[in-house]
């Protein structure tokens, strides 16, 4: 793929003008390569430089340039130059054999319409669980039809098949994170306009992934699906435009019932937190699994992501045995005790220069099962105190006034009060953790739970 990457030379020139110390951008790039290879975001080895508010912009450019060049060195399977969605030849990504043997993911990567000045909105579409080639090709035709141009589409074929083989498994998580990372580096994509959606099996995948990756998404749109909410907590969807539509008569696996469960849960969240949970969840009258697919992307495309929400909830659930290490501006440095199937849940609220973080554990107690499909239909959420652990809170001027003292409370206890410093290492850490050009945070505070 043609690389839309700021050169290291430009980064060195731009960064040499600030601070008492020159940043070694080549060393920073190599540090990022190590982070990518090891899966660790830790800039302890980076020689720190304090930043002023005026220096922050140049530092951000240098950090992002080093990150882009590191991705260019690390990623052997790059995104290709986008083609038309009518292209005949797909591309392929090799996914790790350690997670799934012989896992090659074919995909189409194409555009509709001309690129906007701020970059394309990116749509990831996932097909259903019928014969893979047929489902993929049918999905490709639908993606040509959907009214969302100008847009950029990533349309994969699921790599293998089998009972309980899913889009959200760990091998595919590698693909989604590679897609996000490379899309942000490419210069093609508006990082505030990323959308996941899919039909049937792709609906199950997009609903789980919407909750798991909510901090990257402007919107998500499962169609003809309906997951049990234990697999896709709606609490995580604050700020994410979410549309779930299924057929009124789509009773298989209780899709219609789970669609309405999501509707009621999101209605409740939207009532408690007005303006934070935009959603359209509805059953299509008289329709079964073959419902109308065209409602979703025209509605989703009207929403953009806010990377710096001043309030959000995060239930850190495992997707195929894997937990997230961070969400929006939070990073788990040391996890709290979550044995016995409990999940750590965080609620972040910033008001002026005061931040409150509530941390607790949740466990799900099954209440009843649907006998035909042997699926648990309802759970009771039991909230319990969280114990142990350490949390990093990344900050910027969009969240607080970094020129004034900040107070942070954890579960009502004052955990920090004082001014925080802008430092290069926080930008480096947050870049390696989130690989998101919108989340290069200049400041951070660690708190004990």
C-alpha positions in Angstrom: 0.0 0.0 0.0 1.1 3.5 -0.7 2.2 4.8 2.8 0.8 8.1 3.9 3.4 8.4 6.6 5.2 11.5 7.9 8.9 10.9 7.3 11.3 10.7 10.3 13.3 13.6 8.8 10.2 15.8 9.1 9.6 14.6 12.6 13.1 15.3 13.7 13.0 18.8 12.2 9.6 19.6 13.8 10.7 18.3 17.2 14.1 19.9 17.4 12.6 23.3 17.9 11.2 22.6 21.3 12.4 21.7 24.8 15.9 21.7 26.2 16.5 18.2 24.9 16.3 16.8 21.4 14.0 13.7 21.0 15.7 10.8 19.3 12.8 9.9 16.9 14.6 6.9 15.5 15.0 5.4 19.0 11.3 6.2 19.6 10.4 4.3 16.4 12.4 1.3 17.5 10.7 1.4 20.9 7.3 1.3 19.1 8.5 -1.7 17.1 9.4 -3.5 20.3 6.0 -2.6 21.7 4.3 -4.1 18.6 6.4 -7.2 18.8 5.9 -7.8 22.5 2.3 -6.5 22.9 3.4 -4.1 25.7 2.8 -0.4 26.0 5.5 0.8 28.4 7.7 3.8 27.8 9.8 3.5 30.9 12.9 3.2 28.8 12.1 6.4 26.9 14.2 9.4 28.0 11.5 11.8 29.3 11.0 15.4 28.2 8.6 17.8 29.9 6.3 19.6 27.6 4.6 23.0 27.7 1.2 23.4 26.2 2.8 25.1 23.1 5.2 22.2 22.6 2.5 19.6 22.8 1.4 19.9 19.2 4.9 19.3 17.8 5.5 16.4 20.2 2.3 14.8 19.0 3.4 15.1 15.4 6.8 13.5 16.2 5.3 10.6 18.2 2.7 9.9 15.5 5.4 10.0 12.8 7.5 7.5 14.7 4.5 5.3 15.3 3.7 5.3 11.6 7.2 4.4 10.6 7.2 1.6 13.3 4.0 0.2 11.8 5.5 0.3 8.4 8.4 -1.8 9.6 6.3 -4.2 11.7 3.3 -4.9 9.5 4.2 -7.2 6.7 0.6 -7.7 5.7 -0.4 -4.1 4.9 -3.6 -2.7 3.7 -3.6 -2.4 -0.1 -4.4 0.7 -2.0 -8.2 0.7 -2.0 -9.9 -0.4 -5.1 -13.5 -0.3 -6.4 -16.0 -2.6 -4.7 -16.5 -4.0 -8.1 -12.9 -5.3 -8.2 -12.6 -9.0 -9.2 -9.5 -10.0 -7.2 -9.6 -10.0 -3.4 -6.6 -9.5 -1.1 -5.5 -11.8 1.8 -4.1 -11.5 5.3 -2.3 -14.3 7.0 -3.4 -14.4 10.7 -1.2 -16.0 13.4 -0.9 -19.8 13.3 -0.4 -19.8 17.0 -4.1 -18.7 17.4 -5.5 -20.6 14.5 -3.7 -22.9 12.0 -4.0 -22.1 8.3 -5.9 -18.9 9.0 -5.9 -16.7 5.8 -8.5 -14.0 5.6 -9.5 -12.9 2.1 -11.0 -9.4 1.9 -12.1 -6.7 -0.4 -11.0 -3.2 0.3 -12.7 -0.6 -1.7 -14.3 2.9 -1.9 -17.6 4.4 -2.9 -17.4 8.0 -4.0 -14.6 10.5 -3.6 -12.5 10.9 -0.5 -13.7 13.7 1.8 -11.0 16.2 2.9 -11.1 14.8 6.5 -10.8 11.2 5.3 -13.2 8.4 4.5 -15.7 6.9 7.0 -14.6 3.2 7.3 -17.2 0.4 7.4 -16.2 -3.1 8.4 -18.9 -5.6 7.1 -19.2 -9.2 8.3 -21.2 -11.8 6.4 -23.5 -14.6 7.7 -22.8 -18.2 8.4 -23.9 -19.9 5.2 -21.5 -21.2 2.6 -18.5 -18.9 3.0 -18.0 -17.9 -0.7 -21.7 -17.4 -1.4 -22.3 -15.3 1.8 -19.2 -13.2 1.1 -20.2 -12.4 -2.5 -23.8 -11.7 -1.5 -22.5 -9.3 1.2 -20.2 -7.6 -1.3 -23.3 -6.9 -3.5 -25.2 -5.5 -0.5 -22.3 -3.2 0.4 -22.4 -1.8 -3.1 -26.1 -1.0 -2.6 -26.1 0.6 0.9 -26.6 4.4 0.8 -23.5 5.6 2.7 -21.1 7.0 0.0 -18.5 8.4 0.3 -17.2 5.5 2.2 -14.4 3.0 2.5 -15.3 -0.7 3.0 -13.3 -3.6 4.5 -15.3 -6.7 3.5 -13.6 -10.0 4.8 -14.5 -13.6 4.2 -14.4 -15.6 7.4 -11.1 -17.6 7.2 -12.5 -21.1 8.1 -15.7 -22.8 9.0 -17.1 -25.1 11.7 -19.6 -25.2 14.5 -19.1 -22.3 16.9 -16.6 -20.7 14.6 -17.0 -17.0 15.1 -16.0 -13.5 13.9 -15.0 -12.5 17.4 -12.5 -15.2 18.1 -9.0 -14.2 19.0 -7.5 -14.9 15.6 -9.9 -12.5 14.1 -9.3 -9.9 16.8 -5.8 -9.7 15.4 -7.3 -8.7 12.0 -9.6 -6.1 13.5 -6.8 -4.4 15.4 -4.5 -4.6 12.4 -7.3 -3.0 10.4 -7.7 -0.1 12.9 -4.0 0.4 13.3 -3.3 0.5 9.5 -6.4 2.5 8.7 -5.4 5.2 11.1 -1.8 5.2 9.8 -2.9 5.3 6.2 -4.2 8.8 6.0 -7.2 7.6 4.2 -9.6 7.3 7.1 -11.3 9.7 9.4 -10.4 8.2 12.8 -13.7 9.6 14.3 -15.8 7.7 11.7 -15.4 4.0 12.0 -18.4 1.6 11.9 -18.8 -2.1 12.5 -21.8 -4.0 11.2 -22.9 -7.3 9.8 -25.8 -9.7 9.0 -26.8 -12.8 10.9 -23.5 -14.4 12.1 -22.0 -11.0 11.3 -24.6 -9.4 13.5 -23.5 -11.5 16.5 -19.9 -10.6 15.7 -20.6 -6.9 15.3 -22.7 -6.7 18.5 -20.0 -8.3 20.6 -17.2 -6.2 19.0 -19.3 -3.0 19.4 -19.1 -3.4 23.1 -15.5 -4.7 23.2 -14.1 -2.0 20.9 -16.6 0.8 21.7 -13.9 3.4 22.3 -12.9 3.2 18.6 -16.3 3.3 17.1 -18.7 6.0 15.9 -21.4 3.4 15.3 -22.3 -0.3 15.1 -25.2 -2.0 13.3 -26.0 -5.7 13.9 -28.7 -6.9 11.4 -30.8 -10.0 11.9 -29.0 -11.0 15.1 -29.4 -10.5 18.8 -26.8 -11.5 21.4 -27.5 -12.3 25.0 -26.3 -9.1 26.8 -23.8 -11.0 28.9 -21.8 -11.3 25.7 -22.1 -7.6 24.7 -22.8 -5.3 27.7 -24.8 -2.2 26.6 -23.2 -0.1 29.3 -20.0 0.2 27.1 -22.0 1.8 24.3 -22.1 5.4 25.7 -21.4 7.6 22.7 -21.7 4.8 20.1 -24.6 5.1 17.7 -26.1 1.6 17.9 -28.7 0.1 15.5 -30.0 -3.4 15.9 -32.8 -4.5 13.8 -34.2 -8.0 13.3 -37.4 -9.6 12.0 -40.4 -9.8 14.3 -40.7 -13.5 13.4 -37.0 -14.4 13.6 -37.4 -16.8 16.5 -34.3 -19.0 15.9 -31.9 -18.7 18.8 -34.4 -16.2 20.3 -33.1 -13.4 18.0 -36.3 -11.4 18.3 -36.3 -11.7 22.1 -32.7 -10.7 22.5 -33.2 -7.8 20.1 -35.9 -6.5 22.4 -33.7 -7.1 25.5 -31.1 -4.9 24.0 -33.8 -2.3 23.2 -35.1 -2.2 26.8 -31.5 -2.1 28.2 -30.5 0.8 26.0 -33.7 2.7 26.6 -32.9 2.4 30.3 -29.3 3.6 29.9 -30.5 6.5 27.7 -33.0 7.5 30.4 -30.3 7.5 33.1 -27.7 9.2 31.0 -29.5 11.5 28.6 -27.7 12.1 25.3 -25.1 9.4 25.8 -26.7 6.3 24.3 -28.0 7.0 20.8 -29.7 3.9 19.5 -32.4 2.6 17.2 -33.3 -1.0 18.1 -36.5 -2.4 16.6 -38.2 -5.5 15.1 -39.4 -5.3 11.5 -43.1 -6.3 11.5 -44.0 -9.5 9.6 -40.3 -10.2 8.7 -38.3 -13.2 9.7 -34.5 -13.7 9.2 -34.7 -12.2 5.8 -35.4 -8.6 6.9 -34.6 -5.3 5.3 -30.9 -4.6 5.6 -30.8 -1.1 4.2 -31.8 0.9 7.2 -28.4 0.7 9.0 -25.5 2.4 7.3 -27.4 5.6 6.3 -28.3 6.2 10.0 -24.8 5.2 11.3 -22.9 7.5 9.0 -24.5 10.6 10.5 -22.6 10.0 13.8 -19.0 10.8 14.7 -17.0 9.5 17.7 -16.1 11.6 20.7 -12.6 10.3 21.7 -12.8 12.2 25.0 -16.1 11.5 26.7 -16.4 13.1 30.2 -18.6 10.2 31.3 -18.6 6.5 30.3 -19.0 3.0 31.7 -16.7 0.1 30.9 -17.5 -3.5 31.8 -14.3 -5.3 30.9 -15.5 -8.6 29.6 -13.5 -11.3 28.0 -14.0 -11.9 24.3 -12.8 -15.4 23.5 -10.8 -15.4 26.7 -9.1 -12.0 26.1 -9.6 -8.8 28.0 -8.9 -5.3 26.9 -6.1 -3.5 28.7 -7.5 0.0 28.2 -10.7 1.9 27.2 -11.0 5.5 26.2 -8.5 7.2 28.6 -8.1 4.4 31.1 -5.4 1.8 31.3 -5.2 -1.2 33.6 -1.7 -1.2 35.1 -2.5 -4.0 37.6 -5.9 -5.8 37.4 -8.1 -5.9 40.4 -9.3 -9.3 41.7 -11.9 -10.8 39.4 -11.8 -14.5 40.3 -14.9 -16.6 40.1 -16.2 -15.3 36.8 -16.4 -11.7 38.1 -15.8 -8.7 35.7 -14.2 -5.4 36.6 -16.5 -2.5 35.8 -15.4 1.2 35.7 -17.4 4.4 35.6 -15.5 7.6 34.7 -16.9 11.0 35.3 -15.1 14.4 34.8 -16.7 17.6 36.0 -14.5 20.6 35.7 -11.2 19.5 37.2 -12.7 16.9 39.5 -12.7 13.3 38.4 -14.7 10.5 40.0 -14.0 6.8 39.2 -16.3 4.1 40.5 -14.8 0.6 40.3 -16.7 -2.6 41.2 -17.0 -6.2 40.1 -20.0 -7.8 38.5 -21.0 -11.4 38.3 -23.9 -12.8 36.3 -26.4 -15.2 38.0 -28.6 -17.1 35.5 -32.3 -16.8 36.2 -34.0 -18.8 33.5 -33.4 -20.7 30.3 -35.3 -20.9 27.0 -35.9 -24.7 26.7 -36.0 -25.1 22.9 -32.6 -23.5 22.3 -31.2 -24.1 25.8 -30.1 -20.4 26.1 -30.1 -18.4 29.4 -32.6 -15.7 28.8 -32.1 -13.5 31.9 -29.4 -12.8 34.4 -29.2 -11.0 37.6 -26.2 -8.7 37.8 -24.6 -8.9 41.3 -22.4 -5.9 42.1 -19.5 -6.5 44.5 -16.7 -4.4 45.8 -13.5 -4.3 43.7 -10.3 -5.1 45.6 -6.7 -4.4 44.6 -5.3 -3.2 41.3 -3.9 0.0 39.8 -5.4 2.2 37.2 -3.8 4.8 34.9 -5.9 7.8 33.9 -4.8 9.6 30.8 -5.6 13.3 30.6 -5.6 16.2 28.1 -7.1 19.6 27.8 -10.3 18.3 26.4 -11.0 16.4 29.6 -9.6 18.8 32.3 -7.7 22.1 32.5 -4.1 20.8 32.8 -2.9 24.2 34.0 -4.9 23.9 37.3 -4.9 21.3 40.1 -6.9 18.2 39.6 -8.7 16.1 42.1 -9.3 12.4 41.5 -11.5 10.2 43.7 -11.8 6.5 43.5 -15.0 5.0 45.0 -15.4 8.2 46.9 -11.8 8.2 48.4 -9.5 11.0 47.4 -6.7 9.3 45.4 -4.9 12.3 44.0 -4.9 16.1 44.2 -2.4 18.4 42.5 -1.2 19.6 39.2 0.0 17.1 36.6 2.8 17.5 34.1 2.7 17.2 30.4 5.3 14.5 29.6 6.5 12.8 26.4 6.3 9.3 27.9 2.5 9.6 28.4 2.1 10.3 24.7 4.3 7.4 23.9 2.5 5.0 26.3 -1.0 6.0 25.1 0.0 5.8 21.4 1.3 2.2 21.9 -1.7 1.3 23.9 -4.5 2.7 21.7 -2.7 3.3 18.3 -5.2 6.1 17.8 -4.2 9.5 16.5 -6.9 11.1 18.6 -5.6 9.6 21.8 -2.0 10.8 22.3 -2.5 11.9 25.8 0.1 14.3 27.3 -0.6 13.6 31.0 -1.5 10.7 33.2 -2.1 9.8 36.8 -1.8 6.4 38.4 -4.2 5.6 41.2 -4.5 2.6 43.6 -7.9 0.9 43.7 
